[in-house]
Amino acid sequence: MAIEWLKSAKADAEKAADDAKTRLVVEQTLAKIETHGDKAVRELAEKFDNYTQESFRLSDEEIQAIIAKVSDRDMEDIKFAQEQVRNFAQAQKDSMLDIEIETMPGVILGHKNIPVQSVGCYVPGGKFPMVASAHMSVATANVAGVPRIIACTPPFNGEPNPAVIAAMHLGGAHEIYVLGGIQAVGAMAIGTETIEPVHLLVGPGNAFVAEAKRQLYGRVGIDLFAGPTETMVIADNTVDGELCATDLLGQAEHGYNSPACLVTNSRKLAEDTMAEIERILQILPTADTAAVSWRDYGEIILCDNYEEMLAVSEDKAYEHVQVMTDRDEWFLDNMTCYGGLFLGERTNVSNGDKVIGTNHTLPTKKAGRYTGGLWVGKYLKTHSYQKITTDEAAVKIGEFGSRLCMLEGFVGHAEQCNIRVRRFGNKDVPYGTGAE
């Protein structure tokens, strides 16, 4: 039996048409910000968020007043989650060592891991206040040692969300702005009269934010191309339909275009999952969103065996891949293309999204084929250096270098090597006489 789609998503051509519309809107909006700066940002904030202030940047007094609205329990939970994220980020950073080695007598090579000097963190919050995104972007940048961290989040129900602002502040943001969407990302990358541009943009967002980051890439660095949330459940008959349906819809509620896919070798599990999805959608408070995502982007793929299940996963390279089988470690050993991996029925994508400590900003749209997700290393640049400390090494390297330059026809390059061979290989000729 060939791989069978029991449920398919909307056609790729329809998705491409949606993407084309998004590209045009973003291009025009970024051009306005480039031309009109703060004026454009203010107009866009009023249009899309119905929000305007004399300054979108929160003062220290405003931050403290907003944070005071957070309950003690919520603050305790935020601090717990940030501690998990910081602990894992610190362990990752500790694994990235500066090195210096002597590759041959007198030749020293090394590299240093240097923090990016400024970063703009986007924290979504128009529909759902994404408190966790502040941990993932701001706190991780802080662990990396970034000296200027600015953070933007849209208003929630017409005002700054206290929990999000608290998470940004506790995470270590130096500047906090109540700005959302394209205008936030554009202002951070392009700069305005009141916002100094950054070197790197990070953080998830909707399709417009993701496209804005794509168009701004090159002007600034970005963490990755992060589009709508994707989740794949790889499962066999060791789990039930209720668990699979819950995990699929739990991520489909992110937005109207969040792909959710079940890959299984059990027809019974596939049919039970579909039935459970219909049942849960009758009672899920976010069903108005999740149902649309499931209708347009949901898939159920029936395979003959585990090798086919692996092949489907590798081809799709989804952002979140949850494995619940009798051979989870086999999938861990063999999977190469994904964003984040969640192993066993005791764990789930929400753990990674909110609290467990791994970063939830992950590659989508098959970007997992060539990049991992946001981590402390994204904020660090590895720069190499070299030095020659003996005359003998200068001559030896220079001789090889000169010949290799001439092999390529670069005479000027070769002379950079030759002058050092002559100077450091013949100590009887004084420098600067022209005789060397």
N, C-alpha and C positions, 0 to 999 in steps of 0.2 A: 504494500500500500504506500502511495506517495504521501508526502506531507499534505494535510488537509486543513483548510481554513473553515472552521465552523462559524466564525464571524469575522468580517473584514472591516477595515476602516475606509473612510472616504478616499476617492481616487487621488493619486499623486497630482494629477492636473489641477484639481480643485485646490489642493494645498498650495501649489505653485502660484495660482492666481491670487490667493490670499496674501502670500509672501510678497508678490509684486506690488500690491496696494500698500502694504506696510512700508516697503522700501521707499516709495515715492513720498509718502507722508513724512517719513523721517528725514529724507534728504532736504525737503523744503523747510522743515522745522529747524534743522541744524543751520541752514543758510540764514535764517532769520536771526538766530542767536549770534552767529558770526558777524552779521552786519549791525545789529541793533543792541547787542549786549543785554544789560539789565532791563531795558525797556521791553525787549522781546520776552525775556524770562518772566517778567511780571505779567504781561498779557497772557502768556501761555498758562501760568499758574491760575489766573482768574478764570480763563476759559475752561480748563480741564479739571481743576480742583476747587473752583469757586473759593479761592483762598488768596488773600493779599495782606501783607504787613508792610510797615515802613522798612523793616529789614527782615529778610528771610532767615538770617543767621540768629540763632538764639544766644542771648547774653548769659553770662554765668548765673545771674539772678533768676532769669527765666528758667534756665535748666533746673536749678534747685527747687523752684516753685512747682514745676511740672513733676519732678521726681517725687516730691512730697505727697503726690496723689496716689502713688503706688502702695498697695497694701504690704504689710510686713511679710505675709506668706508669699506673695508674688515676688517680692524682692529677694527673699531667701531662695526661691526657685531659680531666679535669674542668676544669682551668684553661684548656685550649684552647677548650673549648666555651663557658665563661663569657666568655672574651675576645671571641668572636664575638657573643654575645648583648649584651654591654655595648657593643661598638663600634656595633652597629646601633641600640640604644636611645639611645646618646648622640647619634648623628646625627639620630634622630627628635626628641630633646629640643631639639637646636640649631635645629631648624626651627620651633620654637614660641616666638615672640618676644613679649616684653612690648611693648606699644605705648602711645604717648601722642601725641595729635594735637590741634591747635587747629582745631576745625570752623568757627568764625567768631571774629572778634576778641573775646578775653576768655572764650571757652568752651573748656575743656580736657576731653577725654574720653580714657580709657585703659583698659587691662586688664593684670592681672598674672596670671601662672601660678604658683599656690601649691601646694606639695605637700600631699596629704592627710597629716594629722598622725599617724595610726597605721593600720597595715594588718596583717591576718592572712592569711598565705599557707598554703594547704593543699597538701601534697605527698603524693599517693597513694603507697601502698607496701605494702598488705596482700598483694596477689598478686604484683605486680611492683614492685620498688623504683624509683620514678620519679625517678631522679637528675636528669634534665633538667628536671623541673618546678620544682626549686629554682632553677635558672638563670633560668627564664622569669618566675617570680614574685618571688623574693627579690632577685636581682641587678638586675632591672629597676626594682624599687622603690628600691633603693639608688642607681641612676643618677638617678632622679627626685628624690632628696633627702628621702625620707620619714624623719622623725626617729625613729619607733618601728616596727620591723618585727618581728613575731613569726611563727614558723613552726611548724606542726604536721605530724607524719607518724606513721603507725601503726608499731608494731613489725613487724619482718620476721623470721619464724621465731623469735619470742619475744624479740627484742632489737632495739635501735636499729640500723638499717643504716648501717655506717660511711660508705659512699660518699654516701648521702643527707645524713647529718649534716655531712660535709665540705663538700658543695655548699651547704648552708644557711649554714654558718659562713663560707665563702669568699665567698658571695653578699652577706653583710652583715647577717644576721639578728641582732637584739639579744637575742631570747629564743627558745629552741628547746624544744619540748615533744614528748614521745613520746606522741601521742594520735592516734587515727584516727576516721574516720567522722563520724556525726552529732554525737557527743560533742565532737569537736574543733571543728567548725564552730560548734556551738551555744555552746561555752565561749568562743570568741573573740568572737562577736557579742554574746552576752547578758552574759557576764562571770560570774565566780564569786568566792568569797572570796579566791582566790589568783591569778586571772587578770583583769586589767583589760580591759574590752571595747575593741574597736577601732572605727575609723570605716568601714573598707572591708574586704571579704572578697574574696580572689582565689584562683584555682587550680582545676584540673580535679578530677574525682572520679567515683565511681560514681553510679548513679541516686539513691541516698539522699543523698549529699553534694550533688548538683545540686538535689534537691528541698528540702533544708534551706536552701540559699542562696536559693532562690526564696521560701520562706516567711519568711526573715529580711530580705528586701529591703524597705527602708523604715526599718526599725530601723537598719540599716547599708547602705552602698552595696555593690554587688557588681560584679565585672568584667563578667560576662555569664551567661546561662543556658547552662551547658555540660553537656550530657548525655553519653550514651555516644558513643564515637568513631564518626564516619561517614567513609567514603571513597568517592569516585566516580572511576572511570577513564573518560575520554573518549578513545576510540582509533579509528583507522582501520587500513587494511591496511598501513600503514608499519611496524607493530610486530607481534609475534607473541603467541600465546596464553600461552606460558610467562612472558613479562614481565608481561602483564596479570594472570594468575593469582597470580603472586608478589606483586604490588602490592596485590591485593585481600585475600589471606590475611594479608599482613604487617600489616594493620590489623585484620582480623577477630579476630586472636588477643587483642586488648585485653580482650574480655569476651564474655559469652554473648549480648549484645544489641547488637552493633556492626554497623550496616548497612554493606554493601559492595555497590557497584553498578557494572556495566559498561554504558556507553552507547556504541554503535557503529553504523556503517552497513555493517559487513561481517559477513554471516552466517557466513562461514568463521571469522573471528576469534572470534565469539561461541561457536561450537561447539568450536573449539580451546581456548578459555579454560576452558570447562566441563570438558573432558577433562583439561586440565592441573591444574585445581583438584582433581579426584578423585585424580590421581596424586600431587600434592604432599601432600594430606591423609594419604596412606599413610606418609609419611616425616617430616612436620613434628612436632617434639617438642611443640608447643603445639596439636596437632590436636584434643585433647579440648575445647578452648575454641573454636578457629577453626571447627571443623566445625559446632558448634551455631549459631554466629552466621551462618555461610553458609546453613545449612539454614533458619533462621527469618527471617533478615533480608537474605539475599543476593538480588540482582536482576540480570538481564541484559536490557537493553532494546535492541531492534533498530530503527533508524531508517532512513528513506529517504535523508536528506541531512544536511549539516552544520547547516542551520538548525533542523531537528527536534532534533538532538543538543543544540544550544544551548538550545532551548526546554525540553527535559526538565531540563537542568541548572539553568536559571533557576527552574523550578517547584520543584525539590527543594531548592535552596539548601544543598547539603551542606557539611559542615565542611571536608573536604579534597577538592579537585578536581584530579586529575592529568590533564593534556592531553598526548597523544602522537599528533599528527596531522601532515599536511603543511601545516597552516595554524595553528600554535600562536598566532602573534601576532594572528590574526583573533579567536580566542577571548579573548585578553587584552583586545583593544579592545572587545569586545562583551559580555563577561560582567559582570554587576552584582550578582549574589546568590551569595555563597559565603563560606567562612571564610578559607582560604588556598589559593593557586593555585600549582601546580607544573608548570612548562612544559618539555616535551621529555623524551625517553627517558633522558637523562643524569641527570636529577634524580629525586627520589622523595620521598614523604611522610616517610620516616624521616630524610632530611636535615633537614627542618624540625622534626621531633620532637626531635632530639637535638643538632644541632651547627651548622647553617649560619648561624644568627644571628637569623632571624625567630622570632617567638614562637609557641609551639605551643598556647597556650590560645585556642581558637577557637570561634565560635558554632556550635551544633548545632540540630537540630529547627527548621530554617528561620529561625533568628534572624539568619542572614546577610542577610536581606532588609532589616534595619534597623540592624545594628551590625556592626562589624568585631571583631577579636579583641583580646586583651589586648596593650597596648603601653605605652610609657612615659607617654603622654598620659592613660591611665586613672588614673594616680596624681597627676595634676595637675589642679587646679581653676582654671578661668579666671574671675577675678572682675573686674568692671568698676568703674570709679570716675569721678567727674566733679567739676569745680570751675569756678566762675565768678570771674574775677579783675578785672573792671571793672564800674563802676556801669552803664555803658551796656548791657553784655551782660545784667546782672541785670534791667534794666528791659525790654529787648526780649524776652528769653525769658519773663519774668514775664507780660508782656501776652499773648503767645500762649498760655502755659500757663493763665492765668486763664480765657480764653475757652473753651479746650478742656475745662477742668474743668467749667465751667458747661454746656457742651454735653451732658455726661453727667450733670449734676445734682449734682455733688460740690461743695457750697458751701464746706465746710471745706478741701478741696484748693485751691479757687480762692483762698481767703484766704491760704494759704501763699505764693502768688504775689503777691497784691495787696499784702501788707504790705511786701514787698521793692520792688515798684514805687513805693510811696509813699515808703519810706525812702531808696532809692537814686536816686529820680527827683526828690526835693525836698530839697536839702541845707540849706534854711533851717529845717526842722522838726527840733528836737532829739529824739533817741531817748528812748523811755520816758516821754514826756509824755502819751501818749494822744491827742495832737493829730494824729499822723500818719495 
